[in-house]
């Protein structure tokens, strides 16, 4: 795998992790029922874990010098 392919892979990975993180939050907003507290707590554990994983990938992207694609566009 070429260096540029690896950078592209990590960019795609961190983007996917960001989408997953957002979906976990959205899931959490709609939790209802008798297992509310257990599911609410578990969803928080999941997005704490995904945050840590995103940080690891982002650090690798910074080291590789390709962070710009993953930043939000500010105009």
C-alpha distances in whole Angstrom, upper triangle without the diagonal:
4,7,8,6,7,10,11,10,13,15,15,16,18,20,20,22,24,25,26,28,30,31,32,34,35,36,38,40,41,42,45,48,49,45,45,45,42,40,40,39,37,35,35,34,31,30,31,28,25,27,26,22,22,23,20,18,20,20,16,16,19,18,15,18,17,19,21,20,21,25,27,29,32,33
4,5,5,6,9,10,11,13,14,15,16,19,20,21,23,25,26,27,29,31,32,33,35,36,37,39,41,42,43,47,49,50,47,46,46,44,41,41,41,38,36,36,35,32,31,32,29,27,27,26,23,22,23,21,18,19,19,16,15,18,16,13,15,14,18,19,18,20,23,26,27,30,31
4,5,5,6,9,10,11,12,14,15,17,19,20,21,23,25,26,27,29,30,32,33,35,36,38,40,41,42,46,48,50,46,45,45,43,40,40,39,37,35,35,33,31,29,30,27,25,25,24,21,20,20,18,15,16,16,12,12,14,12,9,11,11,14,16,16,17,20,24,25,28,29
4,5,5,6,9,10,10,12,14,15,16,18,20,21,23,24,26,27,29,30,32,33,35,36,38,40,41,45,47,49,45,44,44,42,40,39,39,37,34,34,33,30,29,29,27,24,25,24,21,20,20,19,15,16,16,13,11,14,13,10,11,10,13,14,13,15,18,21,22,25,26
4,5,5,6,9,10,10,12,14,15,16,18,20,21,22,24,26,27,28,30,32,33,34,37,38,39,42,45,46,43,42,42,40,38,37,37,35,32,33,31,28,27,28,26,23,24,23,20,19,20,18,15,16,17,14,12,15,15,12,13,12,14,16,14,15,19,22,23,26,27
4,5,5,6,9,10,10,12,14,15,16,18,20,21,22,24,26,27,29,30,31,33,35,36,37,41,43,45,41,40,40,38,35,35,35,32,30,30,29,26,25,25,23,20,21,20,17,16,17,15,11,13,14,10,10,13,12,9,12,11,13,15,14,14,18,21,23,26,28
4,5,5,6,9,10,11,12,14,15,17,19,20,21,23,24,26,27,29,30,32,34,35,36,40,43,44,41,40,39,38,35,34,34,32,29,29,28,25,24,24,22,19,19,19,16,14,15,14,10,11,12,9,7,10,10,7,9,7,9,11,10,11,14,18,19,22,24
4,5,5,6,8,10,11,12,14,15,17,18,20,21,23,24,26,27,28,30,32,34,35,39,41,43,40,38,39,37,34,34,34,31,29,29,28,25,24,25,23,19,20,20,17,15,17,15,12,12,14,12,9,13,14,11,12,9,10,12,9,11,14,17,18,22,23
4,5,5,6,9,10,10,12,14,15,16,18,20,21,22,25,26,27,28,31,32,33,37,39,40,37,36,36,34,32,31,31,29,26,27,26,22,21,22,20,17,18,18,15,13,15,14,10,12,14,11,10,14,14,12,14,11,12,14,12,12,16,18,20,24,25
4,5,5,6,8,10,10,12,14,15,16,18,20,21,23,24,25,27,29,31,32,35,38,39,36,34,34,33,30,29,29,27,24,24,23,20,19,20,17,15,15,15,12,10,12,10,7,8,10,8,7,11,12,10,12,9,10,12,11,10,13,16,19,22,24
4,5,5,6,9,10,11,13,14,15,17,19,20,22,23,24,26,28,30,31,35,37,39,36,34,34,33,30,29,29,27,24,24,24,21,19,20,19,15,15,16,13,11,12,12,8,8,11,10,7,11,13,11,11,8,8,9,7,6,10,13,15,18,20
4,6,5,6,9,10,11,12,14,16,17,18,20,21,22,24,26,28,29,33,35,37,34,33,33,31,28,28,28,26,23,24,23,20,18,20,18,15,16,17,13,11,14,14,10,11,14,13,11,14,16,14,15,12,11,13,9,9,12,14,16,20,22
4,5,5,6,9,10,10,12,14,15,16,19,20,21,23,25,26,27,31,33,35,31,30,30,29,26,25,25,23,20,21,20,17,15,17,15,11,13,13,10,8,11,11,8,10,13,11,10,14,16,14,16,13,12,14,12,10,14,15,18,22,24
4,5,5,6,9,10,10,12,14,15,17,18,20,21,23,25,26,30,32,34,31,29,29,28,25,24,24,22,19,19,19,16,14,15,13,10,10,11,9,6,9,9,6,7,10,10,9,12,14,14,14,12,10,12,10,7,11,13,16,19,21
4,5,5,6,9,10,11,13,14,16,17,19,20,22,24,25,29,32,34,31,29,29,28,25,24,24,23,20,20,20,17,15,16,16,12,12,14,12,9,12,13,10,10,14,14,12,14,17,16,16,13,11,12,9,7,10,11,13,17,19
4,5,5,6,9,10,11,12,14,15,16,18,20,22,23,26,29,31,28,27,27,26,22,22,23,20,17,18,18,15,13,16,14,11,12,14,11,9,13,14,11,12,16,16,14,17,20,19,19,16,15,16,13,11,13,14,17,20,23
4,5,5,6,9,10,10,12,14,15,17,19,20,21,25,28,29,26,24,24,23,20,20,20,17,15,15,15,12,10,12,11,7,8,10,8,6,10,11,9,11,14,14,14,16,19,18,19,17,15,16,14,11,14,14,18,21,24
4,5,5,6,9,10,11,13,14,16,17,19,21,24,27,29,26,24,24,24,21,19,20,18,15,15,16,13,10,12,12,8,8,11,10,8,11,13,11,11,15,16,14,16,19,19,19,17,14,15,13,10,11,11,15,17,20
4,5,5,6,9,10,11,12,14,16,17,19,22,26,28,25,23,24,23,20,19,20,18,15,15,17,13,11,14,14,10,11,15,13,11,14,16,14,15,18,19,17,20,23,22,22,19,17,17,15,12,14,13,16,19,21
4,5,5,6,9,10,10,12,14,16,17,20,23,25,22,20,21,20,17,16,17,15,12,13,13,10,9,12,11,8,10,13,12,10,14,16,14,15,19,19,19,21,24,23,24,21,19,20,18,15,16,16,19,22,25
4,5,5,7,9,10,11,13,15,16,20,23,24,21,19,19,19,15,14,15,13,10,10,11,8,6,9,10,7,7,11,11,9,12,15,14,14,18,19,18,20,23,23,24,21,19,20,18,15,16,15,19,21,24
4,5,5,6,9,10,11,13,15,19,22,24,21,19,20,19,16,15,16,15,11,12,14,11,9,12,13,10,11,14,14,12,15,18,17,17,20,22,21,22,25,25,25,23,20,20,18,15,16,14,17,19,22
4,5,5,6,8,10,11,13,16,19,22,19,17,18,18,14,14,15,14,10,12,14,11,10,13,14,11,13,16,16,15,18,20,19,19,23,24,23,25,28,28,28,25,23,23,21,18,19,18,20,23,25
4,5,5,6,9,10,11,15,17,19,16,14,15,15,11,10,12,10,7,8,10,8,7,10,11,10,11,14,14,14,17,19,19,19,22,24,24,25,28,28,29,26,24,25,23,19,20,20,23,25,28
4,5,5,6,9,10,14,17,19,17,14,15,15,12,10,12,12,8,8,11,10,8,11,13,12,12,15,16,15,18,20,20,20,23,25,25,26,29,30,30,27,24,25,23,20,20,19,22,23,26
4,5,5,7,9,13,16,19,17,14,16,16,13,11,14,14,10,12,15,13,11,15,16,15,15,19,19,18,21,23,23,23,26,28,27,28,31,32,32,29,26,26,24,21,21,20,22,24,27
4,5,6,7,10,13,16,14,12,13,13,10,9,12,11,8,11,13,11,11,15,16,15,16,19,19,19,22,24,24,24,27,29,28,30,33,33,34,31,28,29,27,24,24,23,26,27,30
4,5,5,9,12,14,12,9,10,11,8,6,9,9,6,8,11,11,10,13,15,15,16,19,19,19,22,24,24,25,27,29,29,31,33,34,34,32,29,30,28,25,25,24,27,28,31
4,6,9,12,15,14,11,12,14,11,9,12,13,10,11,15,14,13,16,18,18,18,21,22,22,24,27,27,27,30,32,31,32,35,36,36,33,30,31,29,26,26,24,26,27,30
4,6,10,13,12,10,12,14,11,10,13,14,11,14,17,16,15,19,20,20,21,24,24,24,27,29,29,29,32,34,33,35,38,38,38,36,33,33,31,28,28,26,29,30,33
4,7,10,8,6,9,10,7,7,11,11,10,12,15,15,15,18,19,19,21,24,24,24,27,29,29,30,33,34,34,36,39,39,40,37,34,35,33,30,30,29,32,33,36
4,7,7,5,9,11,9,9,13,14,13,15,18,18,19,21,23,23,24,27,28,28,31,33,33,34,36,38,38,40,42,43,43,41,38,39,37,34,34,32,35,36,39
4,6,5,9,10,10,11,14,15,15,17,19,20,21,23,25,25,27,29,30,31,33,35,36,36,39,41,41,42,45,46,46,44,41,42,40,37,37,36,39,40,43
4,6,8,9,10,11,13,14,15,18,19,20,22,24,25,26,28,30,31,32,34,36,36,38,40,41,42,44,46,47,48,45,43,44,42,39,39,38,41,42,45
4,6,5,6,8,10,11,12,14,16,16,18,20,21,22,24,26,27,28,30,32,33,34,36,38,39,40,42,43,44,42,40,41,39,36,36,36,39,40,43
4,6,5,6,9,10,10,12,14,15,17,18,20,21,22,25,26,27,29,31,32,32,35,36,37,38,41,42,42,40,38,39,37,34,34,33,36,37,40
4,6,5,6,8,10,11,12,14,16,17,19,20,21,23,25,26,27,29,31,31,33,35,36,37,40,41,42,40,37,38,37,33,34,33,36,37,40
4,5,5,6,9,10,11,12,15,16,17,19,20,22,23,24,26,28,29,30,32,34,35,36,38,40,41,39,36,38,36,33,34,33,36,38,41
4,5,5,6,9,10,10,12,14,15,16,18,20,21,22,24,26,27,28,30,32,33,34,36,37,38,36,34,35,33,30,31,30,33,35,38
4,6,5,6,9,10,11,13,15,16,17,19,20,21,23,25,26,27,29,31,31,33,35,36,37,35,32,33,32,28,29,28,31,33,36
4,5,5,7,9,10,11,13,15,16,17,19,20,21,23,25,26,28,30,31,32,34,35,36,35,32,33,32,29,29,29,32,33,37
4,5,5,6,9,10,11,13,14,16,17,18,20,22,23,24,26,28,29,30,32,33,35,33,30,32,31,27,28,28,32,33,37
4,5,5,6,9,10,11,12,14,15,16,18,20,21,22,24,26,27,28,30,31,32,30,28,29,28,24,25,25,28,30,33
4,5,5,6,9,10,10,12,14,15,17,19,20,21,23,25,25,27,29,30,31,29,27,28,27,24,24,24,27,29,32
4,6,5,6,9,10,11,13,14,16,17,19,20,22,23,25,26,28,29,30,29,26,29,28,24,25,25,29,30,34
4,5,5,6,9,10,11,12,14,16,17,18,20,22,23,24,26,27,28,27,24,26,25,21,23,23,27,29,32
4,5,5,6,9,10,10,12,14,15,16,18,20,21,22,24,25,26,24,22,23,22,19,20,20,23,25,29
4,6,5,6,9,10,11,13,15,15,17,19,20,21,23,25,26,24,22,24,23,20,20,21,25,26,30
4,5,5,6,9,10,11,13,14,16,17,19,20,22,23,25,23,21,24,23,19,21,22,26,27,31
4,5,5,6,9,10,11,12,14,15,16,18,20,21,22,21,18,21,19,16,17,19,22,24,28
4,5,5,6,9,10,10,12,14,15,16,18,20,21,19,17,19,18,15,16,17,20,22,26
4,5,5,6,9,10,11,13,14,15,17,19,20,19,17,20,20,16,17,19,23,25,28
4,5,5,6,9,10,11,13,14,16,17,19,17,16,19,18,15,17,19,22,25,28
4,5,5,6,9,10,10,12,14,15,16,15,12,15,14,11,13,15,19,21,24
4,5,5,6,9,10,10,12,14,15,14,12,15,15,12,13,16,19,21,24
4,5,5,6,9,10,11,13,14,14,13,16,16,14,16,18,22,24,27
4,5,5,6,9,10,11,12,11,10,14,13,11,13,16,19,22,25
4,5,5,6,9,10,10,9,7,11,11,9,10,13,17,19,22
4,5,5,6,9,10,10,9,13,14,12,13,16,19,21,24
4,5,5,6,9,9,9,13,13,12,14,18,21,23,25
4,5,5,6,5,5,9,10,9,11,15,17,20,22
4,5,5,6,5,9,11,10,11,15,17,19,21
4,5,8,9,12,14,14,15,19,21,23,25
4,6,8,11,12,13,15,19,20,22,24
4,6,8,10,12,13,16,18,20,21
4,6,7,8,10,14,15,17,19
4,6,6,7,11,12,15,17
4,5,5,9,9,12,13
4,6,8,9,12,14
4,7,9,12,14
4,6,9,12
4,6,9
4,6
4
